[in-house]
Structures are given as C-alpha cells and as structure tokens.
C-alpha cells in the first residue's frame, strides 16, 4: 500500500483500518440525524415563509413582485454563508474534532433561529428589521455549512465498509423529516389561526421551538464519540494546517474532483429549493391555493420521500454509488420537466405526486451522497473537500434558484417552459459529472487515492 504524505511533504505510515464500533456508529447516526433534522427544520421554515409571509412583513415598502424577489434574496444569504461555514468548520473539525465542531454548529443554529422568532418586523424597526433578518439568516447558513458535511463525515467514518451507504441514507432522512415537521407546524398554525394572528405572532412559533430542539439535540450529541480516523490523525499530527492552507490544499491537489462534486450536486441543490420555496409561492400567489393547502402538499410529498433516502443508500452498498445517483437524477429530470405544467392543471393529487417524485429523486441522491463524496477524497482532506462540493453547489445552483424562478415568471412570456428547461439542463450536467467521479464503494476509506 502506498505511503501517505503529511502537510509538510514528509512520508508517513499508511493509514490502517480500525475495528468498527457498531454502538458508536449507531450513536453517530442517531445524533447526526436529529441534529441535521433540527438545523434543516429552521432552514425549511425560513424557506417556506420567505415565499409566503416575509415579503409583506419585512419588505412592505416594495411592490408585491419586488418584495418577493427581496425576500428570496435574504433566503439566498444563508446559502451564501454555507461555503464559508463549510471551510471554517471543516478545518476546525480536522483540528479539534468532529464532535466538538458539531456541538458548536448546533448551538449557533439554535440561537439564530430563536432570535429570528423574536425579531420585530419592518413596521416596528423599519429598514433595520430586514438588515437583522439577513444577518441572522447568514448565521444560520454558516452553521449549516459545517453541520451538514460534519455529520456525514462522522457517520461514514464510524460505519462498517459494507454499510456506509445505508448509514449515510439514514442520516439523509433528517432533511425530509425536517421539511415534514416544518410543513406540519406551519400548516397547523395557518389552519388554526386567523390570517391576522398568523401574520402577527403565529409564524414565530416554529422559530422559538428551536430552544426545545436545541436542548434535546445537545443531550443526544454529547453521547457520540470521535471517529477512529480522527483519533489516528491526531496521534500522527497530520492536521496542523491553518484553514487557508487546508482549503487551498484540497483545491490544489484535487481541483477536478471538487469541481465534479459541485456539478454532481447541482441538480439536487437547484430542484430542492424550487420544490420547497418557489413552488409554494407559485401555488399560493399564481394559482390561488391557501397557505394551509400548499403546506399540506409539502407534508405529503416529504413523507413519501423519506424511505427513498434509506433505500438509495442501501442500494448503493450493493450496486455502487454511481448507478443509484444517476437513478435519482433521472427521477429529478422527469419531475423538472413536468412539475409546473402539472401544477397548472389544478389537479392537487397530481401536484403532490410530481413534487414527491422530485423529492424522492433528491433523497435517493442524498442517501448516496455521504458515502459517495467521502469515498472520492483521501482522509486528510475529506471533510473540507466534501463540504466544498456540497456548499458551493448550494451557493451556485441552489441559492439563486427561487430568485431566478420568480424573475423568470415575472419577466418572460413562457416561464413554465424556461424553468423546466433549466431544471432538465441541470440534471444533464449532474449526470455527466457523476459519471466522471471515481467508483470506490467496495474499498476501505483508509485506502489512498
């Protein structure tokens, strides 16, 4: 087996596999899934409200269309912060431990959520209100940038070689569970309160729930252990690089891999935010559905998609990551080409089905992604490289998508065709990038690349 190389270029002993601790692996999956669900819950609530209520609460001085665009722009601020969080927390995770970093990201996300729930609106603070909203949104994205990849790396490094996909798939259900929980809470509040009460204080409830979720999440996360891979790295003192060097190292040594990771995740990142943000806005503002109806659609679609993540991860352990990833992307392509025409038919069951198809395709790729991305990179740069792949895909292809979709429908004569074409085009790009990535699902993670 070839030697590995330390940060100063010295030859070191090759990595050796450590015995798998099944109990530690299960704890890592449980804590990672709950923490990820909590953080995505806050993100999902914000995304949904940015499409429905925030334009009038925080941007009332604009006309309706401009207010929607401004609200989606604040949503994008969180995505803009994710690459920075991925780099900073990725390097910290390599230096002080995955567990310690994940505790901090949980606290930061919880605090930002609670402060959004307490934030006065434009009517009370004027321009300061949307300014503070953008700041807190940025902190949410910064925390999530470190959380998403950190939880994945911890789980994959704990998992047995033949179950990395399945355990990554279990972790991936945190996102649809969070979407479901967010939609249930918002649908219940919208249905049970008057429009005035919901706009006054009802929307704050899910953000303030972050206090309870934070306490439970910290209790669970304190019980997890560091991975054996991290402990071995500490002993060899191979992770002494500063954040800038660590980030530049992965880009210098594996630039092609990072680009392929970004592009392979482009379709999933873009289509996800079309489904959970702009599609909600489109159904309420353009088609006239009540908020409670569109929230209910997301609940049903997300519940249908939950098993897809586990199935995708488990299947990838058997037939390989690429085949399953392409399967999920194919489902996304079908949904991207038909979603808005189906919605325009005003057939609610069909609308649920097409959104569920998109989310199932996304969850199949998400269930495979943790292991797929981890296996594409050597241990010394796994956290940072995986974080760059995910967060830059979100920044480039995910964050602008609600804004782009809103602009297209406001300024073109055939927005349905244009947005469908963009979605299908992203799928084609992601399929090509996926096929160019290495397939290493049968190799131990400690093998050098």
GUKOLTI-375086 format. One record per residue: residue in three letters; x negated, y, z of N, C-alpha, C, CB in turn. Coordinates in steps of 0.1 Angstrom, whole numbers, plus 5000, padded with zeros to 4 digits. Last residue first. Glycine has a CB too. Layout:
# residues N
ALAXYZXYZXYZXYZ
...
***
This chain:
# residues 449
UNK505950754976506550774962505450814953507650874962
UNK505550495001505150624994505750624980503550634993
UNK507950365022507150345010506750485004507950255000
UNK509750405042508350435045507450425033507850355057
UNK512250315034511950455034510550495036512850525044
UNK512050025013512050085026511750235025511050015035
UNK514149974984512849994990512950065004511950084981
UNK516549974972516149844978514749854984516049734967
UNK516950214960517850174971517450044978519250164966
UNK515750384942514950324952515750264963513950424957
UNK515550544913516450454920515650364929517250364909
UNK514950894906514450754908515550674915513150754916
UNK516951084882516351064895515850924897517351104906
UNK518251094858516751124858516151104871516551254852
UNK520851064864520250954857518750974856520750944842
UNK521351314875521451194883520651074877522851154886
UNK521251484853520251494864520251374873520551624873
UNK523551394839522251384833521151394844522051504823
UNK525551454858525351314853523951304848526451274843
UNK525451734859525151644871524851504867526251654881
UNK526251814833524951844838524551754850524851994843
UNK528851714834527951664824526451684829528151724810
UNK529951874854529951724856528851664846531351664853
UNK529852124843529052094855528951944857529752164867
UNK531752084822530352114819529452084831530252254815
UNK534152064837533651944829532151964826534451934816
UNK534252324848534252214856533652084849535552174861
UNK534452484824533252504834533152374842533452624842
UNK536852394814535652374806534352384815535552474795
UNK538652484833538552344831537252314824539752294823
UNK538352764830537852704842537752554841538852734854
UNK539352794804538052834807537552764819537952984809
UNK542052694806541052624797539652664800541352664782
UNK543052874825543052724827542052654818544552674824
UNK542853124813542053094825541952944827542453164837
UNK543253274788543553134790542553084801543253054777
UNK542653544788544053504784544353354786544253544769
UNK540953684817541053614804542453574801540153484805
UNK541053814842540453884830540453804817539153924834
UNK541953654862542453794862542053864849541853864873
UNK540753414859542253414857542753554857542853344869
UNK538053494863538453434850539953444848538053284849
UNK538153574890537853674879538253624866536353704879
UNK538653334903539553444904539353544893539453504918
UNK536353184895537653134891538653254892538153024900
UNK534353334908534353324893535753284888533253224888
UNK535053294935535053434929535153424914533753504933
UNK534753014937536053084940536153224933536353094954
UNK531952994929533052944921534352994924533052794924
UNK529653084943530353184933531653124927529453214922
UNK529152854959529552984965530253074955528353054971
UNK528352644941529552634949530052774954529152554961
UNK526052694925527252634919528552634927526952494914
UNK524152814942524252854928525552814922523152784920
UNK524652714968524452864966524752894951523052904970
UNK524852444965525952514971525852664968526052494985
UNK522252394955523452354947524652434952523652204947
UNK520852474978520752554965521852524955519352544959
UNK521552274996521952414998521852504986521052475009
UNK520652024985522052054988522352194989522351985001
UNK517852074980518752024970520152054973518551874968
UNK516952165005516852254994517852204983515452264988
UNK517351935020518052055024518052155012517552115036
UNK515551755008516951725008517751855011517251615018
UNK513151895015513551875001514951845000512651764996
UNK513151895044513152015036513651995022511752075037
UNK513251615049514251705055514351825046513851735070
UNK510951505035512351455032513451555037512551325039
UNK508251535036509051645030510551615028508451695017
UNK507351295047506751425051507451545046505351435047
UNK508551085033508951125047508551255051508451015057
UNK509351164998508551105009508951155023507051125006
UNK512551124982511451214987510651134997512051334993
UNK514650974975513951044964512751114968514951134957
UNK515950884997515050794990514250854979515850674985
UNK517551105003516451075012515450975005516951005025
UNK519451104982518451214983517251174992519151344989
UNK520650854988520150884975519050994976521250924965
UNK521650885014520650785012519950814998521250645011
UNK523451105010522551105021521351005018523251065034
UNK525151034987524151134986523151134997524851264987
UNK527250864990526050804984524850904986526150774970
UNK529251014999528950895007527650835002530050795005
UNK529451204979528951244992528551125000530051324999
UNK530551054958529151104957528551144970529051224947
UNK532951014970532150894966530650944964532750834953
UNK533851274974533551194986532751064982534751154994
UNK534451344948533451424955532951334967534051554960
UNK536451164941535151164934534051234941535351234920
UNK538351254960537851114961536551104953538851014955
UNK538851514950538151494963537651354965539151524974
UNK540051454925538851534926538051504939539151684925
UNK542251304934541251244925539951314926541851234911
UNK543551494949543051374956542051304948544151284960
UNK544351664929543451714939542751604946544151814949
UNK546151484916544951534909543951594918545351634898
UNK548051434936547251324930546051374923548151244920
UNK549251684941548551614952547551504946549551544962
UNK550351714916549351804921548551744932549951944925
UNK552251514916551151504906550051604910551651544892
UNK553951614936553251484938552051474928554251364936
UNK554851864924554051854936553351724938554951884948
UNK554852004895555151874900554251854912554851764889
UNK554252234880555052244893555552114898556252344890
UNK552552244860553752174857554752184869553452024854
UNK550252364870551252454862552552384859550552494849
UNK548952144879549552234889550552324882548452324895
UNK548052034854548951954863549652054873548251844870
UNK546252244846547452204838548552124846547052124826
UNK544452224868545252334866546452314857544452454862
UNK543251944864543852004876544852114874542752044885
UNK541951834842543451824842544051894854543851684843
UNK539251854843539851884830541451884831539451784820
UNK538651774869538351914865539051944852536851924863
UNK539351504868540151594876539951734872539851584891
UNK537351404852538751384848539651484856539251234851
UNK535051474867535251524854536751514849534351454844
UNK535451314890535451464891535751524878534151514897
UNK535051064880536351094885536451244887536451034899
UNK532351094873533251074863534751104867533250924858
UNK531151114898531151234889532151214878529751254883
UNK531550854908532150974915532251094906531451004927
UNK529850724890531350684891532050804897531550564900
UNK527350824896527950854883529450824883527250774871
UNK527050714921527050854919527750894906525650914920
UNK526950444914528050494923528150644921527850454937
UNK524650434899525850384893527050444901525950234893
UNK522650534918522950604905524350564900521950574895
UNK522350354939522950484941523450544928521850574948
UNK523450004938522550114935523150244936521950094922
UNK524949794946524749804931523749924928526049824924
UNK524949794974524949674967524549684952526349614967
UNK524950044984523949954990523849824982524349915005
UNK527050154971525750194967524650104973525450344970
UNK529150054986528950004972527550044967530050064963
UNK528850225009528750075010528450014996529950005016
UNK529450474998528150445005527850295005528150505019
UNK532050444988530950484979529550444985531050634977
UNK533450375011533350285000532250314991534750284992
UNK533150615026532550495031532450385020533450435042
UNK534450795008533050815012532450695017533050925023
UNK537050695006536150694994534750714998536650804984
UNK538550735029537950605027536950605015538950495024
UNK539351015024538450975035537750845032539250975048
UNK541151085005539751085001538851025011539351214997
UNK543651095017543450995007541950975004544251034994
UNK543251325033543451195039543151075029544851185045
UNK543051515013541951485021542051355028541651595031
UNK545751515003544651484994543351455002544351604985
UNK547151595026547451465020546251425011548651465011
UNK546051845032546151745042546251605035547251765052
UNK546651985008545251965012545151855022544552085017
UNK549452005010548851934999547351895002548852024986
UNK549752155033550152015033549551935022551652005033
UNK548952405023548152345033548452195034548452415047
UNK551052445005549652425000548752365010549152554995
UNK553152465023553152365013551752335008554152405001
UNK552552685039552652555046552652445035553952555054
UNK552652895020551352855026551452715032550952955037
UNK554752814992554552865005553252815011555752825015
UNK554052884957554252784968554052864981553252674967
UNK553653044935554753084944554952974955555953104937
UNK551753044916552852954914553952974924552252814914
UNK549953254924550353244910551553154908549253184902
UNK549653234952549753364946550353354931548453434945
UNK549552944958550353044966550653174958549653074979
UNK547952824939549252774941550152864949549152644949
UNK545652994940546352974927547852924930545652884918
UNK544652944966545153084962546053074949543853164959
UNK544052674963545052714973545652854970544452724988
UNK542152684944543352614941544452654951543152464941
UNK540052824958540852884947542152814944539952894935
UNK539552624980539752764982540652824970538452834982
UNK539452354975539852394988539952544990538852334998
UNK538752324947539852254953540352314966539452104956
UNK536452484944537652514936538852444943537452464922
UNK534752354961535252484966536452534957534152584966
UNK534352114947534852114960535452244964533752074970
UNK533152194923534552144923535152144936534652004916
UNK530552274931531452364925532952324926531052384911
UNK529452034944529552164951530552264945528152234951
UNK529751854923530451824936530551954944529651724944
UNK528051964903529551944901530251934914529751824892
UNK525451974916526152094911527652074910525552134898
UNK523951764923524951804933525751924928524351834946
UNK522051754903522951634905524051664914522151524911
UNK520751994906521651984895522551854897520851964882
UNK519251944930520152054929521152034918519352184926
UNK517751724921518651704933519651824932517851714946
UNK516251834901517151734898518151714909516451594895
UNK514652014916515552064906516651964902514752104893
UNK513151824932514051924938515051984928513252044944
UNK511751694912512651624920513651714926511951534931
UNK510051894902511051834893512151764901510351734884
UNK508451954924509352054919510451994910508652164911
UNK506751834945507951764939508951864933508651684950
UNK504652004952504351864949505551794943504051804962
UNK505852264954504652244946504352094942503452294954
UNK508052224970508252274957507052264948508652424958
UNK506852124993507752044986508052094971509052024993
UNK505252354999504652224997505552134989504252155010
UNK506952555005506152564993505552434989505052664994
UNK507952465029508852485018508052485005509652615020
UNK505552455044506352335043507252355030507152315055
UNK504652725043503852615037504652495035502652585046
UNK506752845058506452885044505652775037505753025043
UNK506652715084507752705075507452735060508852795080
UNK503352555088504352665091505452655081503652805090
UNK502452215096502552335086503552435091502952285072
UNK502251995111501752115117501952235108500352105121
UNK502851715110503851815107503451945113505251765111
UNK501151515117501151545103502151655100501551415095
UNK500451375141500251525140500251565125498951565147
UNK500951125148499951145138499651295135500251075125
UNK503051155166501851095170500651115160502050945172
UNK505051275149504451345160503151285164505451345172
UNK505551055133504951175127504351265138506051255119
UNK506750875151505450845145504750965139505650735134
UNK509051025156508151005167506750965161508650895176
UNK510251015131509851145136508851125147511051225142
UNK510750745128509950815118509450945124510750835105
UNK512550695149511150635150510250705140511150485148
UNK514550975157514250865149512850815151514550895134
UNK515751055190514951095179514650965170513651165182
UNK519050975201517650965202516951015189517150825205
UNK522051115216521351055205519851055207521651125192
UNK523351245236523051105238522251035227524351025240
UNK524051495229522951485238522551335240523351535252
UNK526251465213524951485206523851465216524851615199
UNK528451455231528051345222526651355217529051335211
UNK528251715242528251595251527851475243529651575258
UNK528551875220527251875228527151755236527152005236
UNK531251815213530151785204528851785211530051885193
UNK532651915235532751775232531551735223534051735225
UNK532052195232531752115245531651965242532852155255
UNK533052255206531552265209531252185222531252415212
UNK535752215208534952125199533452135202535252165185
UNK536352425225536552285230535752195221538052255229
UNK535552645209535052625222535152485227535752725232
UNK537052635185535652595185535052575198534852705177
UNK539452735188539352595191537952555191540152515182
UNK539252985176539052975190538952835196540153045197
UNK539952905150538552955153538252945168538353095148
UNK542652835152541652735149540152775151541752705134
UNK543753095161543752975170542652875165545152915169
UNK543953305143542753305152542653175160542853415162
UNK546353295130545153255123543953245131544853355111
UNK548153405149548153265147546853215139549353225138
UNK548153685152547253605160547153455157547753615175
UNK549253805127548753885139547753805148549953925148
UNK550053625109549053725105548453795116549753825095
UNK551853485125550653415119549553515115551053325108
UNK553753685130552953625141551653555136553853525149
UNK554653735104554053835112553253785123555153935118
UNK555753485097554653545089553953655097555153595075
UNK556353285126556753385116555553435109557653495122
UNK555252945131555253095134555853175123553853135137
UNK555352695120555952715133555952865137555152645144
UNK553952695096555352655096556052695109555452505094
UNK551452795103552252865093553652825093551652845079
UNK550652595122550852735126551652815116549452805128
UNK550652365105551452375117551752515121550852295128
UNK548652445086550052415082551052425093550152275075
UNK546452475103546952585096548352565091546052625084
UNK546152205112546352315121546952435115544952355128
UNK545952065087546952035097547252145106546651905105
UNK543552185077544852205070546052165079544852115058
UNK541652095096541952245094543252265087540752295085
UNK541851815094542251885106542552035104541051865116
UNK541051795067542351745071542751815084542351595073
UNK538451895068539451955059540851925063539151915045
UNK537351705086537451845090538451925081536051915089
UNK537551485070538251485083538451625088537551395094
UNK535851555049537251545047538151535059537551415039
UNK533351565066533851675058535351665055533051695045
UNK532951315078533151435086533751555079531851475092
UNK532351125060533751145062534051265072534351025068
UNK529551105060530251195050531651215052530051135036
UNK528950905078528751045081529451135072527251065081
UNK529650685062530450715074530250855078530050615086
UNK527650705043529050725039529950755051529550595032
UNK525450645057525550785052526950805047524650795040
UNK526050385062526050475073526050615069524750455082
UNK525950285035527150275043527150375055527350135048
UNK523250335028524350395021525650395029524550325008
UNK521850185047521650325046522750395039520350365039
UNK521649915049522949975053522850135053523349935067
UNK519249795045520349755036521749815040520449605037
UNK517649915064517349935050518549905041516149865045
UNK519450055092518749945085518649975070519449815088
UNK519050405102519850295096518950185091520650345085
UNK517550625110517850525120518450395114518950585130
UNK517350775087516150725093516350615104515350835098
UNK520050835083519350755073518050695079519050835060
UNK520551005105521250885103520550785094522650915098
UNK518651215101518651145113519351005112519251225124
UNK519551315076518151255077518151175090517151365077
UNK522151405082521951305072520551235074522051355058
UNK521651615100522451495104522251375095523951535105
UNK520151785083519551725095520351605100519551825106
UNK521951865063520851775060520251715072519751855052
UNK523852005080524251905070523151815067524751975057
UNK522452195097523252085102523451975092524552125107
UNK521252395082520452305089521152175094519852375101
UNK523552515070522452475062521452385069521752595057
UNK525052575092525452465084524352415075526752495076
UNK523752815101523852695109524152565101524852715120
UNK524252975079522852955083522852825092522353075091
UNK527052995078526352925067524852895071526353015055
UNK527453135102528053005100527252925089529553025096
UNK526053375096525553285107526153145106525853345121
UNK527753475076526353445073525753345084525553575072
UNK530053525091530053425081528653375077530853475068
UNK529053735106529453605113529553495103530753615121
UNK528753925085527653885094527953755101527453995105
UNK531353945075530353895067529153845075529854005057
UNK532654055098533053925093532053865084534353945085
UNK531354305100531154205111531554065106531854235124
UNK532554415077531054405079530654295089530454545083
UNK535254415082534654325071533154315072535054375058
UNK535054605104535654475105535154385094537154485105
UNK534054855096533254775105533754625106533154835119
UNK536054985082535054915074534154825083534255015067
UNK538454945109538055005096537054915089537555145098
UNK539354835132537954875132537554945119537054765134
UNK542154795130541554845142540154895141541554725152
UNK542554715104543454815110542954875122544854755112
UNK540754505099540554645093541354745100540754635078
UNK540754335131540854345117540654485112542354305113
UNK538554195157539654285152539654305137539454425159
UNK537653865164537253985156538554065153536553945143
UNK537953625176538153745184537953875177537153735196
UNK537253445156538553435162538953555170538753315170
UNK534553505153535453535142536953535147535353435130
UNK533653405177533553545175534453585163532153595173
UNK533953125173534753195183534753345181534153155197
UNK532053095152533453065150534353135160533752915151
UNK529653145164530153235153531653215150529353195140
UNK529552945183529653085187530153175176528253125192
UNK529452715166530552735176530652875180530352645188
UNK526952755153528152745146529352775155528352615139
UNK525152745175525252865167526552865159524052875157
UNK525552485185525852595193526052725185524752625204
UNK524652335163526052315168526452435176526052185177
UNK522052415160522952445150524352435154522652355137
UNK520952305184521052445183522052485172519652505179
UNK521152025180521852085192522052235190521052065205
UNK519552005158520951975156521752025168521251835154
UNK517052045170517552135160519052125158516852115146
UNK516851825186516751955192517352055182515351995196
UNK516851605167517951625178517951765183517651525189
UNK514551635152515851655146516951685156516251525138
UNK511651825163512651715165513951745158512851675179
UNK509752005159510251995173511251885174510752125178
UNK509051975131508052015141508551985155507852165140
UNK511151905115509951825114508951855125509351855100
UNK512952095123513251965126512051865124514351915116
UNK511752325113511752305127512052165131512852405133
UNK512252275085510852275090510852255106510152405086
UNK515052285086514352165081512952165086514352175065
UNK515552535095515852425104515252295099517352405105
UNK514552685072514152715086514352595095514852835091
UNK515952565050514452575051513952585065513952685042
UNK518652585057518052455054516552455055518452415040
UNK518952865060519152775072518452635069520552755076
UNK518552935034517652985044517752895056518053135047
UNK520752805021519352765018518352815028518952825005
UNK522952935035522652795037521252755033523652715030
UNK523653195029522753175041522353025042523453215053
UNK525353175008524053235006523053205017524253385004
UNK527553065020526852985011525453035008527552954998
UNK528453295034528053175041527253075033529253105047
UNK529053465013527953495022527453375030528353615031
UNK531353365001530053334995528853365003529953404981
UNK533253495016533153345017531753305011534253275009
UNK532953745006532553725020532453575022533553785030
UNK534053694981532653734982532153714996532453884978
UNK536753644987535953534982534453574982536353494967
UNK537353914993537453805003536653684999538953765005
UNK537054044969536254084980536253974991536654214986
UNK539053914954537653904950536753934961537353994938
UNK541254004968541053864967539553834963541953794957
UNK541054284964541054224977540654074977542354254985
UNK541554294937540254334942540054274956540054484941
UNK544254224936543254144929541854164934543354174914
UNK545554424952545654284955544554204949546954234951
UNK543354704959544554644953544454494955544654684938
UNK542054784992541854744978543254704972540854634976
UNK542554815018542354945011542254914996541155015016
UNK542554575031543854635027543754755019544654665039
UNK540754365039540454445027541754515022539854365016
UNK541554215060540254275061539854365049539154175062
UNK544154135056543754165069542454245069543554045078
UNK544454065029545254175034544854215048546654125035
UNK542353865025542453985017543254095022542953945003
UNK543053665046541953765048541953885038540653695047
UNK544953485036545353585045544253695047545553525059
UNK543953325013545353345016545653475024546053235023
UNK541353265010542153254998543553305001542153114993
UNK540353275035539753365026540653375013538353335023
UNK541553045046542053185050541553285040541753215064
UNK539952845035541352855032541952985035542152745041
UNK537352905046537552905032539052915028537052775026
UNK537852895074537453025068537753015053535953055070
UNK538352615076539352715080539152855073539452735095
UNK535952515067537152495059538252595063537652345062
UNK534152595087533852635073535152625065532752555067
UNK535252465109535152605109534952665095533952655118
UNK534852205099536252245103536252405103536652195117
UNK532152165096532952185084534352225087532952055076
UNK531552145124531052255116531752285103529552235114
UNK532951905130533252035137532752155129532552035151
UNK531851725113533251755112533551885119534151645118
UNK529251725123529451765109530951805107529051655099
UNK529651615148529151745147529351805133527651745149
UNK530751365141531551455149531051595147531551425164
UNK528651245127529951265121530751365128530651125120
UNK526551255145526451325133527751355126525551255123
UNK527451085165527251225168527151305156525951235176
UNK527750845150528850895157528651045160529150825170
UNK525150805140526250815131527450885138526750675125
UNK523750785164523350885154524550915145522050855147
UNK524850555174525050685181524750795172524150685194
UNK524050365156525450395157525650525164526150275165
UNK521250375160521850405147523250445148521650295137
UNK521050285186520650425183521250465169519150435183
UNK521950015181522650105190522350255188522450075205
UNK519949925164521249935159522150025168521949795159
UNK516850005157517650005169519150025165517150115179
UNK514549845137515749915137516449895150516649875126
UNK511049885139512249805141513449885143512049705153
UNK509450075113509750045127510949965129509850175135
UNK507050035088508450035092508550005107509249935084
UNK504350265085504750125086506250135092503850055096
UNK502350475063503550455072503950305073504650545068
UNK498850445062500150435056501250415066500250325046
UNK496650685077497050545076498450545069497050475089
UNK495350945057495850895069496250745067496950975075
UNK493051175043493751055042494151005056492850945035
UNK493651525043492951415048493751285046492551435063
UNK495051755036494451675025493751555030493551755017
UNK496351885055495051945051494351855041494151955064
UNK498651735058498751865053497451925049499451955064
UNK497751395047498151495057498251625051497251485069
UNK498851135026497951245028498551345037497751315014
UNK498750775027499450905026498451015029500550905037
UNK497550505006497450595018498350715016495950635020
UNK499450234992498550344992498650425004499050434980
UNK499149885000500050005000499150125000501050005012
***
